[in-house]
Amino acid sequence: MALLTDNITEIVIPVAAVIGIAYALVQWYLVSRISVKPNHHCSTNNGYTDYLLEDDAVDDDAVVIKCAEIQQAISVGATSFLLTEYKFLAFFMGVFAVVIFVFLGSVKQFSTKTQPCEYDSSMQCAPALLNAAFTTVAFVLGALTSVLSGYLGMRIATYANARTTLEARRGVGKAFIVAFRSGSVMGFLLAANGLLVLYIAINVFKLYYKHDWEGLFEAITGYGLGGSSVALFGRVGGGIYTKAADVGADLVGKVERNIPEDDPRNPAVIADNVGDNVGDIAGMGADLFGSFAESSCAALVVASISSFGVTHNFTAMCFPLLISSMGIVVCLVTTLFATDFYEIKTVKQIEPTLKRQLVISTILMTLGIALVCWLALPSKFHIYYVGHEPKAVHNWGLFFCVGVGLWAGLIIGYTTEYFTSNAYSPVQDVADSCRTGAATNVIFGLALGYKSVIIPIFAIAVAIYVSFALAAMYGIAVAALGMLSTIATGLAIDAYGPISDNAGGIAEMAGMSHKIRERTDALDAAGNTTAAIGKGFAIGSA
């Protein structure tokens, strides 16, 4: 029997989600304390005296006003794009929800009568019509949660970009903290909202399904499908806009007019900065939320036909949700190492600090997984699946399943960082290949891209093999969840990138000094790498 009781489990999961939401709101508040309005009544700027700012600054009030105007333009553009996208998304969701209801309901000719359960014919399961209805509701919930998480992420990103620029006057460390805190707002809101809505949906559905856990968790799968459907629009639609705006700004500015990147004379720069927010913030958030929801729902479905699903062991059934709850707490502690326990003073400390986030979260999460496996799972249980004998699984085996997924994610993250960071030879070699023309640059970059996927593919293959050998399909499901257990930290360092990129563009367009632009460029360079790490996690977990 598990050491953790059902009553404690029912408290721990929502409390962890609420802690994550509260922490995100605290970070938002700390960022909001930085003013983007000129202060005419005292000799301080954002609460700090003038001598802390750059010595060669232009008129400070003029800079602040200009930053605020640019921030507003980016925010309006990003909001307009997302609202337009969501109109098409709403139509798609409505049609797809009807399709789900019709197809699932027609399996048993829209029957309103109970039927024998597939894996336990001695029990009666819910009618097909009601299963279709509950699955459709779960689908809509997943879609709405994904939309909300992406939209809130975009809002905090456009809220923080100018504030990061203004804090860069005080030093690269201060600007880094603002950008990272803003990224953590999105990370914790997405992880906590996703967990909380899923947990509430399970408990509400349970009021009807009661002991029919097979039907209950089959209906919950709609939650993952809803999140993935939004990811299709957010990631692909936002990504296409991002790249189109980026390339368009470069073509008209650098090629046609021979003016620098982010030059205020180029109106396409605003579209470029908008793209960073709708593609790399809202789009990536929807993508990772889809992976998180799918992994959680897949694990719950397989668990529902296991021995602890048949015996209605609620704590063991909620093992995937407990892993996510532990991940929120671990990521909260990990984030403090970047914002409170350690202060960045030089440009060279930026990338190591972000890399340490991955390592610290992985090490702490490994200990957390061991604790959850010991408290929540029976020492031995069985997984049932059609056409095979029951698979005997030990709790230590499930620890290795989740752990191998977690560490595979770290390997993917570090491999991505190596091949995309300007501190290592791959990027330096690509830059050097430009000496002989665009053709060799394209060929070299493409070849390097092929080479970069070798280690991640092997890491994923090993994780799948080990987890399947230890716990069959349930092992694979929780391995994917292990890779996403530190999603709050992963999204924080991913969202940090576009925010820093926007900060650099605002500094250039506001006419701030070269010294400020050097600081924001250093943040942006590290941010390009972290954005690639986020894409690696999304692809690996999918």
Solvent accessible surface area in square Angstrom, and as a share of the most:
residue,aa,sasa,rsa
1,M,194,0.87
2,A,20,0.16
3,L,104,0.52
4,L,30,0.15
5,T,73,0.43
6,D,58,0.30
7,N,111,0.57
8,I,81,0.41
9,T,0,0.00
10,E,71,0.32
11,I,108,0.55
12,V,56,0.32
13,I,0,0.00
14,P,31,0.19
15,V,73,0.42
16,A,5,0.04
17,A,0,0.00
18,V,82,0.47
19,I,71,0.36
20,G,0,0.00
21,I,39,0.20
22,A,48,0.37
23,Y,23,0.09
24,A,0,0.00
25,L,99,0.49
26,V,76,0.43
27,Q,7,0.03
28,W,64,0.23
29,Y,134,0.51
30,L,46,0.23
31,V,1,0.01
32,S,38,0.24
33,R,161,0.59
34,I,18,0.09
35,S,47,0.30
36,V,17,0.10
37,K,157,0.67
38,P,39,0.24
39,N,66,0.34
40,H,129,0.58
41,H,174,0.78
42,C,68,0.41
43,S,82,0.53
44,T,38,0.22
45,N,21,0.11
46,N,31,0.16
47,G,65,0.63
48,Y,84,0.32
49,T,55,0.32
50,D,75,0.39
51,Y,173,0.66
52,L,74,0.37
53,L,18,0.09
54,E,16,0.07
55,D,137,0.71
56,D,91,0.47
57,A,44,0.34
58,V,82,0.47
59,D,96,0.50
60,D,32,0.17
61,D,33,0.17
62,A,49,0.38
63,V,8,0.04
64,V,8,0.05
65,I,76,0.39
66,K,83,0.35
67,C,0,0.00
68,A,28,0.22
69,E,98,0.44
70,I,11,0.06
71,Q,19,0.09
72,Q,111,0.50
73,A,43,0.33
74,I,0,0.00
75,S,15,0.10
76,V,78,0.45
77,G,24,0.23
78,A,0,0.00
79,T,24,0.14
80,S,59,0.38
81,F,45,0.19
82,L,2,0.01
83,L,91,0.45
84,T,69,0.40
85,E,19,0.09
86,Y,37,0.14
87,K,148,0.63
88,F,135,0.56
89,L,5,0.03
90,A,65,0.51
91,F,152,0.63
92,F,60,0.25
93,M,20,0.09
94,G,39,0.38
95,V,75,0.43
96,F,60,0.25
97,A,13,0.10
98,V,93,0.54
99,V,57,0.33
100,I,15,0.08
101,F,65,0.27
102,V,66,0.38
103,F,140,0.58
104,L,71,0.35
105,G,0,0.00
106,S,48,0.31
107,V,96,0.55
108,K,96,0.41
109,Q,148,0.66
110,F,84,0.35
111,S,32,0.21
112,T,97,0.56
113,K,159,0.67
114,T,84,0.49
115,Q,39,0.17
116,P,83,0.52
117,C,8,0.05
118,E,127,0.57
119,Y,88,0.33
120,D,45,0.23
121,S,86,0.55
122,S,99,0.64
123,M,62,0.28
124,Q,99,0.44
125,C,11,0.07
126,A,8,0.06
127,P,8,0.05
128,A,6,0.04
129,L,49,0.25
130,L,65,0.32
131,N,32,0.16
132,A,0,0.00
133,A,34,0.26
134,F,41,0.17
135,T,12,0.07
136,T,22,0.13
137,V,76,0.43
138,A,0,0.00
139,F,0,0.00
140,V,60,0.34
141,L,56,0.28
142,G,0,0.00
143,A,5,0.04
144,L,109,0.54
145,T,7,0.04
146,S,1,0.00
147,V,31,0.18
148,L,88,0.44
149,S,2,0.01
150,G,2,0.02
151,Y,59,0.23
152,L,44,0.22
153,G,1,0.01
154,M,0,0.00
155,R,89,0.32
156,I,1,0.01
157,A,1,0.01
158,T,2,0.01
159,Y,64,0.24
160,A,0,0.00
161,N,0,0.00
162,A,0,0.00
163,R,18,0.06
164,T,0,0.00
165,T,0,0.00
166,L,0,0.00
167,E,8,0.04
168,A,0,0.00
169,R,7,0.02
170,R,45,0.17
171,G,16,0.15
172,V,11,0.06
173,G,7,0.07
174,K,65,0.27
175,A,0,0.00
176,F,1,0.00
177,I,27,0.14
178,V,8,0.05
179,A,0,0.00
180,F,0,0.00
181,R,43,0.16
182,S,0,0.00
183,G,0,0.00
184,S,0,0.00
185,V,0,0.00
186,M,3,0.01
187,G,0,0.00
188,F,0,0.00
189,L,10,0.05
190,L,1,0.00
191,A,5,0.04
192,A,0,0.00
193,N,19,0.10
194,G,0,0.00
195,L,0,0.00
196,L,36,0.18
197,V,38,0.22
198,L,0,0.00
199,Y,16,0.06
200,I,89,0.45
201,A,4,0.03
202,I,1,0.01
203,N,42,0.21
204,V,80,0.46
205,F,6,0.03
206,K,47,0.20
207,L,137,0.68
208,Y,85,0.32
209,Y,9,0.03
210,K,131,0.55
211,H,124,0.55
212,D,11,0.06
213,W,18,0.06
214,E,25,0.11
215,G,4,0.03
216,L,0,0.00
217,F,2,0.01
218,E,77,0.35
219,A,2,0.01
220,I,0,0.00
221,T,52,0.30
222,G,1,0.01
223,Y,1,0.00
224,G,1,0.01
225,L,76,0.38
226,G,0,0.00
227,G,0,0.00
228,S,29,0.19
229,S,11,0.07
230,V,4,0.03
231,A,13,0.10
232,L,100,0.50
233,F,48,0.20
234,G,7,0.07
235,R,45,0.17
236,V,79,0.45
237,G,29,0.28
238,G,0,0.00
239,G,18,0.17
240,I,117,0.59
241,Y,64,0.24
242,T,5,0.03
243,K,121,0.51
244,A,65,0.51
245,A,13,0.10
246,D,47,0.24
247,V,84,0.48
248,G,31,0.29
249,A,7,0.05
250,D,43,0.22
251,L,93,0.47
252,V,55,0.32
253,G,1,0.01
254,K,93,0.40
255,V,107,0.61
256,E,123,0.55
257,R,175,0.64
258,N,132,0.68
259,I,23,0.12
260,P,78,0.49
261,E,86,0.39
262,D,11,0.06
263,D,10,0.05
264,P,76,0.48
265,R,167,0.61
266,N,9,0.05
267,P,116,0.73
268,A,26,0.20
269,V,3,0.01
270,I,47,0.24
271,A,35,0.27
272,D,15,0.08
273,N,3,0.02
274,V,3,0.02
275,G,0,0.00
276,D,12,0.06
277,N,0,0.00
278,V,1,0.01
279,G,0,0.00
280,D,25,0.13
281,I,1,0.00
282,A,5,0.04
283,G,0,0.00
284,M,2,0.01
285,G,0,0.00
286,A,3,0.03
287,D,33,0.17
288,L,4,0.02
289,F,0,0.00
290,G,2,0.02
291,S,6,0.04
292,F,4,0.02
293,A,0,0.00
294,E,76,0.34
295,S,8,0.05
296,S,0,0.00
297,C,4,0.02
298,A,45,0.35
299,A,0,0.00
300,L,0,0.00
301,V,39,0.22
302,V,27,0.16
303,A,0,0.00
304,S,7,0.05
305,I,21,0.11
306,S,0,0.00
307,S,23,0.15
308,F,4,0.02
309,G,2,0.02
310,V,70,0.40
311,T,101,0.59
312,H,52,0.23
313,N,23,0.12
314,F,10,0.04
315,T,1,0.00
316,A,0,0.00
317,M,1,0.00
318,C,2,0.01
319,F,0,0.00
320,P,0,0.00
321,L,0,0.00
322,L,8,0.04
323,I,1,0.00
324,S,9,0.06
325,S,4,0.02
326,M,38,0.17
327,G,2,0.02
328,I,3,0.01
329,V,64,0.37
330,V,10,0.06
331,C,0,0.00
332,L,35,0.17
333,V,59,0.34
334,T,0,0.00
335,T,0,0.00
336,L,43,0.21
337,F,74,0.31
338,A,1,0.01
339,T,10,0.06
340,D,82,0.43
341,F,126,0.52
342,Y,81,0.31
343,E,89,0.40
344,I,5,0.03
345,K,151,0.64
346,T,73,0.42
347,V,74,0.43
348,K,177,0.75
349,Q,52,0.23
350,I,2,0.01
351,E,31,0.14
352,P,57,0.36
353,T,3,0.02
354,L,6,0.03
355,K,43,0.18
356,R,94,0.34
357,Q,1,0.00
358,L,8,0.04
359,V,46,0.27
360,I,31,0.16
361,S,2,0.01
362,T,6,0.03
363,I,82,0.42
364,L,56,0.28
365,M,0,0.00
366,T,30,0.17
367,L,118,0.59
368,G,5,0.05
369,I,0,0.00
370,A,43,0.33
371,L,79,0.40
372,V,12,0.07
373,C,4,0.03
374,W,154,0.54
375,L,46,0.23
376,A,0,0.00
377,L,3,0.02
378,P,18,0.11
379,S,78,0.51
380,K,103,0.44
381,F,5,0.02
382,H,65,0.29
383,I,1,0.01
384,Y,73,0.28
385,Y,60,0.23
386,V,106,0.61
387,G,74,0.71
388,H,119,0.53
389,E,144,0.65
390,P,63,0.40
391,K,60,0.25
392,A,45,0.35
393,V,1,0.01
394,H,72,0.32
395,N,29,0.15
396,W,138,0.48
397,G,2,0.02
398,L,0,0.00
399,F,46,0.19
400,F,106,0.44
401,C,0,0.00
402,V,0,0.00
403,G,8,0.08
404,V,33,0.19
405,G,0,0.00
406,L,5,0.02
407,W,98,0.35
408,A,5,0.04
409,G,0,0.00
410,L,19,0.10
411,I,80,0.40
412,I,4,0.02
413,G,0,0.00
414,Y,76,0.29
415,T,13,0.07
416,T,25,0.14
417,E,6,0.03
418,Y,88,0.34
419,F,23,0.10
420,T,52,0.30
421,S,0,0.00
422,N,81,0.41
423,A,64,0.50
424,Y,65,0.25
425,S,55,0.35
426,P,8,0.05
427,V,44,0.25
428,Q,92,0.41
429,D,65,0.33
430,V,34,0.19
431,A,62,0.48
432,D,76,0.39
433,S,17,0.11
434,C,71,0.42
435,R,199,0.73
436,T,105,0.61
437,G,32,0.31
438,A,79,0.62
439,A,71,0.55
440,T,57,0.33
441,N,38,0.19
442,V,97,0.56
443,I,118,0.60
444,F,81,0.34
445,G,29,0.28
446,L,104,0.52
447,A,56,0.43
448,L,28,0.14
449,G,35,0.34
450,Y,146,0.56
451,K,122,0.52
452,S,25,0.16
453,V,71,0.41
454,I,92,0.46
455,I,90,0.46
456,P,20,0.13
457,I,102,0.52
458,F,134,0.56
459,A,12,0.10
460,I,46,0.23
461,A,51,0.40
462,V,82,0.47
463,A,6,0.04
464,I,83,0.42
465,Y,161,0.61
466,V,46,0.26
467,S,0,0.00
468,F,93,0.39
469,A,52,0.40
470,L,49,0.24
471,A,0,0.00
472,A,1,0.01
473,M,102,0.46
474,Y,0,0.00
475,G,0,0.00
476,I,48,0.24
477,A,10,0.08
478,V,1,0.00
479,A,6,0.05
480,A,23,0.18
481,L,2,0.01
482,G,0,0.00
483,M,10,0.05
484,L,3,0.02
485,S,6,0.04
486,T,12,0.07
487,I,11,0.05
488,A,1,0.01
489,T,1,0.01
490,G,8,0.08
491,L,1,0.00
492,A,0,0.00
493,I,1,0.00
494,D,3,0.02
495,A,1,0.01
496,Y,0,0.00
497,G,3,0.03
498,P,5,0.03
499,I,1,0.01
500,S,0,0.00
501,D,40,0.21
502,N,0,0.00
503,A,0,0.00
504,G,2,0.02
505,G,0,0.00
506,I,0,0.00
507,A,1,0.01
508,E,51,0.23
509,M,14,0.06
510,A,14,0.11
511,G,48,0.46
512,M,18,0.08
513,S,24,0.16
514,H,135,0.60
515,K,78,0.33
516,I,0,0.00
517,R,37,0.14
518,E,93,0.42
519,R,51,0.19
520,T,0,0.00
521,D,59,0.31
522,A,17,0.13
523,L,0,0.00
524,D,25,0.13
525,A,33,0.26
526,A,2,0.01
527,G,0,0.00
528,N,90,0.46
529,T,3,0.02
530,T,3,0.02
531,A,13,0.10
532,A,21,0.16
533,I,5,0.02
534,G,1,0.01
535,K,70,0.30
536,G,12,0.11
537,F,18,0.08
538,A,3,0.02
539,I,132,0.67
540,G,11,0.10
541,S,10,0.07
542,A,103,0.79
